[in-house]
Amino acid sequence: MTALPYRTFMEEVRNRLAQKSRDELKELLLQWAADQPAANRSTFFAHLTIRQKEKLSRKELTSLINTAKAFTTRVTEGCYCDGWGWDEAICEERSWGDESWVAEAEVLFGAAREILDAGYHREAAEVYRMLFESIDQGTDSGNLPGQDCPYDMLDLDLDEIVSLYLRAIYLEARPADRPAKLLAEMNGFRYFCPAVSLDRIINALEGELPDLQLFLSPWIEQLQNSTSCHKSTLLREAITLQGGTAAIARFARENAAKHPYAFLDWIEELKKKGDPAPVLAAAREALKMIPED
């Protein structure tokens, strides 16, 4: 099951809470408390405290960046690995050593998100980049112990992490450079994060993505001139974001042979409106217009 994007999730939580009375909210919290396992009871009270969100200071920012740099250095120097040997559990050889790097990486990814949310876009991109480069080294023996794919060891939503990094890339880039820079970074993550998309970048945090409407036209042009094997998916998404149902319908009709999946995008947009008649009409049109092969 695909995880809800952060922004979508928070909007739905706010909507549901707004529909409840004060007494209902009180009962909701009491039920939540009653459902806690015994081991969680002593720490549950922290959830009942409203945290004051404070601006990340420059000193704290520098400390987080230095911690990420230190982690990168330890990975590069092979500090977490003790050797290479046979693992009976997987019937293969693998790196052995200190797997505490996993918890460290998870904390640092959380720090990168905090930096991004605080508005330090360039610094957030730098920390994300360091972390990705460090974990990529784990595919080679002698750097990170554990599974062949070190990302599989992280208890994190990889799609969301990549989307947050790409959001940082978007925000730090000059508007004129954004389309080329964002597409290049997206293509770099396609091999292990194929679902990456502009919509996921938009919904990775609660705030609006600045200058989105101004970005879409050059983004569409960049995709049209691209040789990326994923250009069709991103192009159709961008056209829908820019012009809605009418735009993707027009694109589908004009590109039935080259972009047949545009009809499915059009149908999905129509389904959101709840009227089956236009959906059936679009489906019949697709069957007539898309080449049999």
N, C-alpha and C positions, 0 to 999 in steps of 0.2 A: 504494500500500500504506500503510495506517494505521500510524503509528509506535507502538511499544509505550509505554505510560505509564511514567514514570520509576520509580515504585514497583514495578510489575510486572517491569520489566527488572532492577532491582537484586535483587529477590527470586529471580528465575530464575538470575542470575549466581551469587549466594551458594549456591543449591541445587546448581548444577553443580560449583562449586569444592569444595563439601563432599564430593562423591562421588569426588574424585580423591585419589590418594596424593601424598606429597611428591615422589616421583620423577616422577609424571605432571605435577604442577604445574611442576616444573623443565623438563620437556620442552616443555610448553605455552609457557613463556616463551621458550625457545630457538627454537621454531618461529615465534613472533611476531617475534622479533628477525631471524630469517633472511628473513622476508617483507618487511622494511622496504626501501623504495627507497634507493638510495645517498645521496640528498640528505637523508634523514631519520636517517641513522645517528648523526650527531654529537649530535642532540637526543633520541635514543631513551633514553639513560641516565636522563634526568629521569623517565621513566615507571617506572623501577625503584626510585625513592625513595618511601618512605611519607611522605606529607605529614602533619604534625601539625596537626590542626584546632584553631585558636586562636579564642577568643572575640573577636568584632569589638568593638574599643574604641569609646567614644563619640567620640573624636577622628577615628577612621577613618570612623565613621558620618556625622559632620558633613561630612567631606571628600567622601564619595560623594554626599551630598544636594546639596552646593554645586556639584559637577561637573554633576549632572543639571540644576540650576537654570541654570547657565551655558549648557548646551546648549540648553535651552528658550528662553533669551533670544536666542541667536544665530539660532535658527530664526525666531522672531517678528520679529526685525529684518532678516530676509532676507540674513544674512551669507553664506549658502552659494550664493546665486543671482547670476549675472552678467547674465541677461537671458532673453528668450523668443524662440524661433526655430524654423525648420523642421528636422526630423530626417529625412534621407533613408532611414535604416534602417527607420523605422516609418511613414514617409509622413504624419507629423503634426507639428504644432508642440508644443514642450514647453519646460520650464524647463531652462536650461543653467547650469553652474557647478561648484562643488566638491562632488563626490559622496563626499568623505571622511566626510560625516555618517553614512553607512551603517555604517562600522566603529565610529564613536563610539557610535551607538545600540546596536549589538550588544554592545559592552563594557558600556554602562550597563544593558542588560537583564540581563546577567550579574551586575552589581553589585546590582541589585534583588533577584535571586534569593538572593544571598549575604546581604543584609540580612534577607530573610524567613526564611531557614534559621537565622539567628542569633537569631531570636526577636523582632526589632523589627518587629512587624506593622503598626503605624500608619505608621511611616517607610517600610516597603516599599511599602505601598499608595500613599503620597504620591509615591514615585519612579516607580512604574509609571504612575500617573495623569499625571504630568508628561510622561513619554515618549509615552504614547498621544496626549495632547493635542497634543504637538509634531509627531508624525508625521501626525496628522490634518490639520494645517495644510498638509502637503505636497500635498494634493489641490487646493489653490488655487495659482495661478501666483505666482511670486515668493518662495516660501518654501523649497522643497526641490527641487533639480534631479534629473532622472531620470524614471522611468516615471510614468504617470498615477496608479497606485496605489503609493504609496511602500512599503507593506508587502511588495509583491512583490520589492523589492530586498534585503530582509533575508534572510540565510541562517540563519534560525531557524525552529523549529516554532511557528507562530503559535498553534495550539490550546494548546500547553503554556504559552506566555507568558501567554495570557489566563487559563488555569486557575490559574496561580501568582498572578496579580493577584486573581482571585476568591477564592482561598484566603486572601490577605491581608485582603480585605474581610470574609470570614467571621470571621477571627480577631480583627480589630480591633473588630468590632461587639458591642454588648451582646446577650446571648442573645435578649432580647425583640424586638430590632430586626433580627436576622439574616434571617428569611424575606423581609421586604419589601425590605430593602436588597440582599440577594443577588439576588433576582429582578429588581429594577430594573437592577442592573449587568449581569446576564446578557442582558436584553433589549437593552441598549445595544450589545452585541457581536454580536447575531444576524446583522447584515447582512454581516459578512465572516468570521464564525467560527460557523457554524450548528451545529457539532458540540459546542459547549460543554455540559457536563453536570456534575451533582454527582459522578458517578463519576470524571470527569477531575480534578475539584478534589481529591477524596480521594487520587488516585494521583499527583498532581503532585510530591509529596515523599514520602520514606520514612516519616516519622512519622505516627501516627494523627491523624485529624481529631478534635479534642476535642469531647466532648458530642454526637457524631453521632446517637446513638439518641434523645437528648432533643430534638434539632433536627428529626427527621423528622416527627413529628406536626404541629407548627405549620407546617412546610414544606409538607406535604400540604394542610393547610387553606388556606394562602396560595395554592397552585396551583389548588385547587378554586374559589376566589373570583376567580381571575385571568381577564383577557380576552386574555392573550398567545396568539398563534397557535401557540406552541410548548408550551403548557401540557400537552397530552396526553403528549408525549414525556417531559417532566420528571416529570409526575405518575406515569406508569407506572414510571419508573425508581425514584422514591421509594418507591412501594408495594412493589416487588421488594426494594429494599434493607432495608425495614423488616420485611417478613414472608416473604420468600423465595417459593418456588414456589407454596405454598398460597395466599398472599395475591394474587399476580398471577392465579392461576387463578380465584379467587373474583371478582376485579375484572373479568376478561374475561367471565365468565358473566353478571355483573350489568350489564355495559355493552357488550354485543355491537354495538349500533347506534351508540352514541356514541363508543366507543373500540375499534374492531375490531382495531387493531394490538396490543392487549393479548394477543390470542391468539398472535401471533408472539413476543411477549416470553415468554409461558408456554412455548411450544414450545422456544425457545432455552434456557430454564432446564432443561427436561426433557432436551434433547440432551446437556447437560453430564454427566448421570448415566449415559450410555452404553447405556441400554435403549431400543430402538426402539419397543417396544409402547406405552408411554404417549405417545410422540410421535405415533404414528399415531392413537391414540385422541383426543388433543387436536385434531389436524388435522381429523379427521372431525367432531368436535363443532363446530369453528369453521365448517366448511362448512355445517352445518345451522343454526347460530345467527346468523351474520352476514347481514344483509339483502343481497339480490342487488345492490343499487345501491352 
